[in-house]
Amino acid sequence: MKQKPEEILQVDWDAVDSPELPDEILLRMTPVRKNHPEIPRKVRGPQKRLRKIPVSIRLSPEVIDYFKSEGKGWQTRIDKILHEYVKSHQSVS
């Protein structure tokens, strides 16, 4: 059984009535790529702006919970806040 993603409400998850597929159907299933090799793979285009550098950072659970509760893009919001902090604390030369 598939696990419910966090962003879906339990009531919505329960409302979907998807019966299990019988074994004879499952045995006939093949990957789309095998039957349709002409379908191009998704390729990420060139970066529009300077790339960000992946890092690992430890933050308090309260900080993570707050930003995640605001929805998708929480890492970008943290980056924006840190960027504003750096900008406001740089010495003027």
N, C-alpha and C positions, 0 to 999 in steps of 0.2 A: 504494500500500500504506500502511495506517495505521501510524503510529509507535507503538511500545510506550511507555506511560506509565512513569515512573520507579518508581512504587510497586508495579508488577506484576513478579513474578519472571519471568525469561526462560523457565524451564521451564514455567510456567503459560501464558505467552503462546504458546509453541510447541505446547502441548497442545490449543489451540483450533483446530478444523478448520472454518473458515468459507470456503466456496468463493466465488469472485467471482460477482457477479450478472451474468447475460447482458444485453447491450445492450437487448433488447426489454423486459425488466423495468425496467431503469433509465429508459428513455424513458417508461414509463407512470407512474412514481412522481411524486407531487405532495406538497407540504407538508401535514401534518395540518391545519394551521390553515385551509387552503383548503377541504378537504373537510368539516371539522368546526368551523365558526366558533363553535359553542355552547360549546366547551371554553374555560373562562376562563383568561386568562393568569395566571401566577404573579405575585403582587404581594407585595412585602415589607411586612409590617405595621409599626405604629409601634414605635419604639425602646422597649425596656423600661427601659433605664437611660440615663444621660447618654451622649451620643454621643462617640465618640473622634474626634480630628481627624487626617485623613490627612496624613502628612508623609513626606518623603524623608530618609533617614539612611544614612550610609555606615558599615558595620560590617566588622570584619575577617572574612576567609573562615572562620577557625577558629570564631568566634562563631556565624556563620550555619550552618556545618556541624553544630556541636554541637546547636543548637536544632532544626534541621530533622531531625536524626537521632532526636530524641525523638518525632517524629511530628506529626500534625495539631495545629494550635493553637499553633505555635511563636511566632507574633507575639504572641499573648495572653500566653504565658509570659514573653516579654521585657517586655511592658508591666507584668505583675504584679511582676516583680523590680525594675523601675525605680520603680514606684509604692511598693514597700516601702522602697527606698533613700531616696526623697524623704521619706516619712513619718518615717523614723528620723533624718534629718538636718535636719529643720525645727526651728528654735529654738522653745522653749516660751515663749509670751507670758504 
